[in-house]
């Protein structure tokens, strides 16, 4: 494979990944493992149920986890989970979670 083809392939991969990451439903799939498909579970039996939270509360919570200023028993786990999220990801994810009925 030529260098140009490699570069195009890499750029295409990262573009597709970025487009997928800005989709709240796609982002939530990794959250659903612990929080449930409808955000109805207390993650690992230790967290608060996030279903019904408004977007601002979710964003504030996720930023708190990311900065290490929020959280109880799940603080360490959640800090690792949100570390990879961009500001846009957090907004889109929070908007999606707050829309779950």
C-alpha positions as CSV (number, residue, x, y, z in Angstrom):
1,X,0.0,0.0,0.0
2,X,1.4,3.4,-0.9
3,X,1.9,6.1,1.7
4,X,-0.9,8.2,0.2
5,X,-3.3,5.2,0.4
6,X,-2.3,4.6,4.0
7,X,-2.9,8.3,4.9
8,X,-6.3,8.3,3.2
9,X,-7.3,5.1,5.0
10,X,-6.2,6.4,8.4
11,X,-8.1,9.7,7.8
12,X,-11.2,7.9,6.7
13,X,-11.1,5.7,9.8
14,X,-10.7,8.6,12.2
15,X,-13.4,10.6,10.4
16,X,-15.8,7.7,10.6
17,X,-15.0,7.1,14.3
18,X,-15.6,10.8,15.0
19,X,-18.9,10.8,13.2
20,X,-20.0,7.7,15.2
21,X,-18.8,9.2,18.5
22,X,-20.9,12.3,18.1
23,X,-24.0,10.0,18.1
24,X,-25.5,9.9,21.6
25,X,-27.1,6.5,21.1
26,X,-23.8,5.0,19.9
27,X,-21.9,6.5,22.8
28,X,-24.5,5.2,25.3
29,X,-24.0,1.6,24.3
30,X,-20.9,1.4,26.4
31,X,-22.8,3.0,29.3
32,X,-25.7,0.6,28.9
33,X,-23.6,-2.3,30.1
34,X,-23.8,-1.1,33.6
35,X,-26.7,1.5,33.5
36,X,-29.1,-0.7,31.5
37,X,-30.4,-0.1,28.0
38,X,-32.9,2.5,29.3
39,X,-30.6,4.0,32.0
40,X,-32.8,2.3,34.5
41,X,-30.2,0.5,36.6
42,X,-27.9,1.5,39.5
43,X,-24.6,0.6,37.9
44,X,-23.1,-2.4,39.6
45,X,-25.7,-1.7,42.3
46,X,-23.7,1.3,43.6
47,X,-24.6,4.3,41.5
48,X,-27.6,6.5,41.2
49,X,-30.2,5.7,38.5
50,X,-29.6,8.3,35.8
51,X,-32.9,7.8,33.9
52,X,-34.9,11.0,34.2
53,X,-32.0,13.3,34.8
54,X,-31.9,16.4,32.7
55,X,-29.0,17.1,30.3
56,X,-27.3,19.7,32.4
57,X,-27.2,17.5,35.5
58,X,-25.7,14.6,33.4
59,X,-23.1,17.0,31.8
60,X,-22.2,18.4,35.2
61,X,-21.8,14.9,36.6
62,X,-19.7,13.6,33.7
63,X,-17.4,16.7,33.9
64,X,-17.1,16.1,37.6
65,X,-16.1,12.5,37.1
66,X,-13.6,13.6,34.3
67,X,-12.0,16.2,36.7
68,X,-12.1,13.9,39.7
69,X,-14.3,16.3,41.7
70,X,-17.5,14.2,41.7
71,X,-18.4,10.7,42.7
72,X,-18.7,8.2,45.5
73,X,-18.1,4.4,45.2
74,X,-18.0,4.6,41.3
75,X,-15.6,7.5,41.1
76,X,-12.6,5.6,39.9
77,X,-14.5,3.5,37.4
78,X,-16.3,6.5,35.9
79,X,-13.2,8.7,35.7
80,X,-11.7,6.1,33.4
81,X,-14.9,5.9,31.4
82,X,-15.3,9.6,30.7
83,X,-11.6,10.3,30.2
84,X,-11.9,9.5,26.5
85,X,-15.0,11.7,26.0
86,X,-14.7,15.1,24.3
87,X,-16.8,18.1,25.4
88,X,-19.0,17.5,22.3
89,X,-19.3,13.8,23.2
90,X,-20.4,14.7,26.8
91,X,-23.1,17.1,25.5
92,X,-24.4,14.7,22.9
93,X,-24.4,11.8,25.4
94,X,-26.1,13.8,28.1
95,X,-28.8,15.0,25.6
96,X,-29.4,11.4,24.6
97,X,-29.6,10.0,28.1
98,X,-32.0,12.8,29.1
99,X,-34.3,11.9,26.2
100,X,-34.6,8.2,27.2
101,X,-38.2,7.5,28.2
